[in-house]
Amino acid sequence: MLTAEALTRVINEDDNINGIKINGAELKISQFADDTQLLVADNASLGRSLKWVERYAAASCGKPNDQKFEGLR
């Protein structure tokens, strides 16, 4: 769990990632247990977020489950 915090921080602190805005707050990522939701406003932000996910996976020896990826437009 502590290692997942690193991914949250790097995405939240990246000014090149545009999150969705709800009641004036910008949300970029949500995590619970081993589930992560990227809450991004555009395709460029999604691409940049996925680059961070790839770097995080390489550093943590984790691997995203591509079969569980879902997206909404």
Secondary structure, DSSP 8 states (H G I E B T S, - for coil): -HHHHHHHHHHHH-TT--BEEETTEEE-EEEETTEEEE-BSSHHHHHHHHHHHHHHHHHHT----GGG-----
